[in-house]
Each structure stands twice: as C-alpha cells, then as structure tokens.
Amino acid sequence: MKKVTAHDVARLAEVSQSAVSRTFTPGASVAPETRERIETAARKLGYRPNAIARSLITRRSRIIGLVMSYLENQFYPVVIERLCQALQQDGYHVLLFISQTEEADDVLTDILQYQVDGIVMASTTLSSALANDCINAGIPVVLFNRVAQMGAMGAYSTSSVTSQNREGGRMVGDMLVRSGHRRIAWLAGAENASTSRDREAGLRDALAAAGLPLHARAVGHYDFGEARRAVLALFQHPENRPDALFAANDHMAIAALETLRVELGMQVPRDVSVVGFDNVPQAAWPSFDLTTVQQDIEKMVDATRTLLFDQIGGQVMARSVDVPCVLVERGTVRVRDAIAGAPATRKRKTT
C-alpha cells in the first residue's frame, strides 16, 4: 500500500505543500480556513506527519530529555506529569532517562545521541566537563530542584530552578521554636544535594537566632529505608530524644512517622513533632496529616519552560531562578500549650 505523503494532502486540499508543512508544525501560522481544509484532507487520506523527517529539515527534534535518579520520592511523579503536560502544549515531547547515581554523567552521552533540543535534570547533577559539552553542542540544560554551581568567573554554567529552600528551612525553624520546641533534630537528604544543604542552613539560621543549637542530626539519603534507620538512631536514647524532627523532604518525613509510631510506639505530635518539605499529595492524607513546606510546582515548571525556550531561542546566558515556598501547618506539630500538658489541636492553616 502506497504511503500517503504531504504532497498528496496538498493536492487534495488544493494548497501548497508548504501550507501542509506549516499546519503540522507546532506554533506555525496558518489561516483557519486553510488549516481546516488541510486537516480534512489529511483525515480522508489517513495522513500522519513524519516528525523524524521534519526534524531533519528544521534541525530541531522538539524532544526534551528529562533525567532523574529515582522515582521513589512522591514529589517527582507530580513534577513529571506537570512538566510533560506543559511541554506538550508547546509542541514538545519528553524522553525520560533514569540515572543510576545523583551525578547523571552515565546517561548524558546517550541523551546527546537523540539530538534533543534541551535537557532538564531533576534530582540529579552533571559534572562541569559534561556541562561544557552540552554548551558546546548548543543544548541548554536546566537543573530542576537543584542549584547550579557558579564558575570561576562568577557565572552559572547551567540554568537552574529551585525553591527558596533556605527560607523554607528558616520558616520551619521559627515555627518549631515559636511552638516551644527546644530539642530540634534534622534529618538530612543527600549530603551533596543543594536542596538538603540549603534547608538545613535555614533551620540553623532560625535556631541560632533563638540561641539554640541543633540538637541532633542524621542522614536519610532521601530514601525510605535509610530514613527509617536514621530515625531509629536519633531516638535510641529515651532520655535524650528530640522533641521535634525536621526531614529534608516529605518522603523521609513519612518514613519517620511510620517508624516513630509503629516501631517506637511514640505518638505524633504528643511525644515528638514531625515536619517535612515538598507538600506531596500524600502529606494531606488523614493518616499522615503532615506539616510541611510547599514547593510551588506550577511556578517551577513555568520557570523551567522559560529558561529552556529562551536558550533554545538563542539566549545563552545561564540563570538561576528561586521560587517562593510556603509553610503548610497540619497535625504533626504541637502547639505551645501542649508541650508540658495534654496535646492541643492545631488550627490548620497555610501561611
């Protein structure tokens, strides 16, 4: 059976072949009447545009490579959904790669073979050498939820989009101090992750302002099992247990809640308050009711699209965008009146 071509559609619709090409090119301008005639002819003939052939002509694949190191964290499936939807509306498609490590050099070589128009790296980083390879190839890279490192000349090698993580950590610290907590522990994510470092720095800022030290610290590596083991270590001595635990993300905070309640027999928030970061959908479930810091995924995705398309369009200067976050208070933090007595009910609010 003969394959239907754009020439066949143009002949049936009585238009030029270039008009057919523009009709099936995202963002191209075509008169509504002409577009309707071409689409009617295409449906009648069963025509499907060849994206690969078009990419050879335009030198644009309209593919964005998305690199992640793991999907266990409930925050990132939401990010993938929103980012894919946003890019598809712009006529782009997402090619997903899973890196085995936090540094995604192991998959960058494969990605470049697909002639992607841009790369988004979420929960991963890349070496300066491969960042330069992408720059030299004219492929923009945006780090999502990671901060790009500044070069020797004070400029970013790659663009990045992140929340105001330090401010989010400070808000949690202020809230815990204000609620009467004095033995506040930190459950870190990956030690080399900018998100974890900045959130911890904000917590320490708030504690220092109140004249308090960080009571204890453990590392959960953004992993459920590792977070469980870290919590068991933090609470192994009943006489010196923290009265509040701030986890670097909700995934570990939920692991902490499960460990404290099921394995240690503690009551949250009567015995200990727990706070997370991200505000994943599960945080609002009644069984968790987790106090957390909300990252604005919509604004982060919009900023990522803007950075990508600016650089695809020829703007080569890398930039870093910080998106504000908000504290969402739920039921896992005690109010001041409950510290020395019976647990009080916290009025839920978003600040």
Order of alpha helices (4+ residues) and beta strands (2+ residues): alpha-alpha-alpha-alpha-beta-alpha-beta-alpha-beta-alpha-beta-beta-alpha-beta-alpha-beta-alpha-beta-alpha-beta-beta-alpha-beta-beta-beta
